[in-house]
Amino acid sequence: MTAVLGLVGSARPWGNSEVLAREALAGAAEAGADALKLLRLTDLRLEPCTGCMVCALAGRVCPLDDDLNFLLDEVRQSDALIIAAPTYFTGPTAQVKSILDRFLILSSSEQWAQMPAKPAMTATVSGLESWRGVTVPLHNALAQGLGGRLVGWMVCYATGPGEVLLQPDALAHARDLGRRLVTGEPAAPPENVCPVCGADFFHMEGTRMTCPICGQTGTLQAEGKTVAMRFDAPRSGGRWTPASLHKHMEEWVIPSGARFMARRQEIKAARARYDSLNVEWVRPS
């Protein structure tokens, strides 16, 4: 049995994200998937991370009592993953960002770090190409952090609910990616974007470039009258694979606790300068 889970990041019933997820599921079914599920992220109660760090520094269960573990259990039980979600003001929705912000829980889990990668795809919806912002690579980061091995990703531009149904090319793209979830054959990545996460913006130092989302590196090279991006060998998911997140936890996050404790009294003394500042906290009544 091949179980495919579609995570829909839009609250709109029969919105463009849901349509693309269903189209991808149809493609997966054509390729042999026989257990299809949809989960709407806005049906979940996802609390924002408070930064308490007990999962990282104390090895304890996250104190937030919400639906994150339900989501993670559904992901664990799936063989392939679809993420279809819209763009809100040049970035991902709050539900998508809330899950990304809770990734310390996954980073703390050695069991999650050893989980075999499963095929994954993302479908990002935006109203205007010029407003798609940073959504695509963050959707791809979410897919990879949840244990996905990207077979491809897509973007479509549609505003009204279900408008993508009038775009045969977008539907065909989603269905093709859905088939690839079962066959495992990756689609060719677009040109001049990060080959790991799909970002099209980079930190530059001279001709060297670094993807700020996944850390992939490369070089800008002049080729005749044009400039081309030449990427170094992909880092196998960069920082977003469960194994990489766990390594980051062990090598940087956990040691940061001891570094902080060593200077805690120094910090406490330094903040005394604000004691005489008359500041009023404003809270809703």
N, C-alpha and C positions, 0 to 999 in steps of 0.2 A: 504494500500500500504506500502511496506517495501522498502525504498531507501537505497542502499549501495553505498558508495563512496570509490573508490580506489585511494590513493595518491601514485604515482610512482615517486621515487626519483632519477631515472636514466635518462640521456639524450638519451640513446640508444633505438631507435625503435625496438620493439620485442626483447629487452634484457631480461635477466633472471628475473629482478624485474618486468617488465611488464607481463611476462609469469605467474609468481606466482600470481600477482594481478588478472589476467584474470581467472586463475584456481580457486582462492578463490571466485571470482564473480560467476563462474559456480556452485560452491558448494552452494553459497547463493541462486542462482536461483533454484537449485534443492529442497532447503528447503522452497521455497515460496517467495523469494524476487522478486519483479517485476519492480524495477527501478534501473538500474545499471549504474554507471558513473565511468569514469576514468579521473584523472587530473594529468598531468605531471608537477611536481614541477619546472622543468627547463623551462617550458613555462611561468612561472611567473617572474615578475620583483620584486625581494625582496631586498630592501635596507638594509644595515647593521645598527643595532642600534647604535646611536651616544652617548648614555648615557646622553642625555639632561635631562631626568627624568621629563619632563613636564607632562607625563601621570600619573606618580606616585605622584609627589609632588604638582603639580598645578591642577591636575584633568582635563587637557586639552587634546584634540585630538592629537594623534601623528602627528608631522609636516611632517613626511616622506610620500610622495605621491607615493605609489607603489601598488602592487596587494595583499597585505596581507589581507585587508578587503574582497576582492573577495574570497580569500581562506577561510576565517572564515565564510563568508556567506554560502558557499557551505557545509562546515562542519555542520553548524547549521541546514541546510535543510535536512541533511542525518539522517537516523535511525541507521546506523552502519558504521563502519570505517575500512578500510584496509590501512596499510602503508607497502609498499614494496620498499626497497631501498638497494643500494649496500654499501660496505665498501670501503673507500678510505684511504689507509695508516693508518690502525688500528682504524679508526673513521668514523663517518657519513659524508655524503657529505656536501658541503657548503650550499646547499639549506635547508637541514634538520636543520643544526646548525643555520642558519639565522632565522628560525622560532622559535627555542628554545630561541634564544637571544632576541626575541621580545615579550617574554611572560609577560613582565611587563604590556603590554597593556591588556592582559587577566586578570592579577592579579588585575588590577585597576577596573575591571567591576564586580559590584555586580550581575548584570543580568547573566553574564557568570558563576559566582560562584554558582548560584542557578539552573543552567541548569541540567536537569536529565541526568545521565550517560547513554551512549549508548554502545552497544557491540563493541569491537574493537579487531583487531589482527594485528600482524606485521610479516613480512617476510624479513629476512636479508640475503643478498647474500654476500659471501666472496670467494676470490680465494683460500686461504689456511686457514685451521683451526687455524694454529699458528699465522696468521695475522688478525684474526677477531677483536682483540682488544676490544674496549669499545662500539662497535656499537650497539649491541643488547639492552642493558639497556637504551641507549639514544633514540633508536627508540621507545621503550616501554614508556619512559618518554614523548616523543612527543605525542604518542597516548593518554596517560592519561591526559596530559595537555590540549589536544583538547577536552576533555570531554569523553574520552573512558573508558570503563570498560573491561579490557583485558579478553578475553575468551581463549587466548593462543598466543604463538609466535613460530616461527621456524627459523632455520638457514639452508641454503644449501650452498654447495661449488661448484661453477661453474665459469669459466672464460670467455669463448667465448660467444657472444650474442646468447641466446636461448639454450645454452648447457644443461640447466636444463630440457629441453624437453626429454632428454635421461635418466632422473632419475625418474622412476615411483614412487618410495617411496616419493620423495620430492613433486611431483605433487599431490599424494594422501594426503599428510599431508596438503598442501595448501587447497585442496578441502574440507577436513574435517573441517579445521578451518573456512572456508567460510560457511559451513552448521551451525556451532556453532554460527555464527553471528546472525542467524535467530532463532535458537532454544534457544539460551542463555545459553546452557550447557557448562561450562568451561572445558577445557582440563586439565589433571593433569600436574602441573609444573614439569620440570626436577629436579632431585635430586641435592643437593649441589650447588644450585644457589639461589639467593635472590627470595623469592616467590612473591614479589611485582613487581620487575622490571627485573628480570633475570640476574642481575650482578653476575659475578663469581670472584669478587675481593672485598676485605674488608679491612677497617681500623681495626687493632688489638690492644687491650689493655689487656694484659694477655690472658685469654681465651675468653674474650668478643669481639664481632665483630660488626661493623656497616657498612652498605652498604653506600658508598659515594654518590651514585646516588639518592636513595630515602629515606635513613635514617633508613631503617629496621634494627633491632638489633637481636642478637642471641648469642649463646655460642658454642664454640668447646668443645666436650665431648669425652673422651676416652671410647671406647666400645671394650673391648678385645684388640686385636692387631691393631685395626683401630681407626680412629678419625672421628667423625660424626658432621655435622652441625645441631644444634637444634635452630630453629628460634623462637623468641617470637611471640605472636599473631600478625598477620599482621596488619599494621596500615591503612588499607583501602585505599591503593593508596599512602601512604606516603606523601611526599611533593608535588606530581605532580597533584593531583586532583584540579579542579578549585576552590573548596572550601578551600583547604589547601593553594593554591597559594594566594588566596584573604586574608586569615588569616595572611600569612607571610607578605603580603603587609601592612596590617593594624598594625601589631604588631612590625615589624622591619623596613621595607623600609621607610614608611612615617615618623616614629619618627627619622630616621637617618638624615632627612633634618634639623630638629631643632638642633640635636646634632652637625651637621656640622656648622650651622650658629653661634652657640654659641662659636665656636673656630675659626671662619673664620679669624679674625684679627691676631690671634696667628699663624695660618698657613701662612698667608701672610708675617708676619714678619720673620718667619723661612726660607722662601724661598729666602730671600734677600741674603743669603750666596752664591747663584749661580750667582749674578749679575756681579761679576768680572770674571766669567768663559767665555772665548772666544769660543763660540760654533756656528758652522755654520749649519743651517738647509739645508738639501739636498732635492731638489724636482725635479721631472722630468720637462724637458723644454717643 
